[in-house]
Amino acid sequence: MKMRPRCPSCDLLFDREPGYFLGAMMISYALSVICYVLIYQLLKAATDQSFHWLLIEMVLLYLPLVPFVFRYSRILWIYFDQTLDPGR
């Protein structure tokens, strides 16, 4: 799904300078690590499998979450940026 160029309600320009969403990438990484740790802990507690099978299951269970993590990491980054510099 393509991201809109501007916000329909406040007209905020989403497409900023190159590298603007580098911070969103860091947020996405942190959210992914949290998701992987939670999935690992749940699978480890629920099953008695080797690490290799747990790793495969973790990846398969995380794949449907990728679009949400991608989108919400960008949203969190825009909120953070607008809090620090609301004039842009």
Summary of the structure (lengths in Angstrom):
residues: 88
radius of gyration: 17.0
end to end distance: 25.1
largest distance: 53.5
contacts: 184
relative contact order: 0.14
helix: 67%
strand: 2%
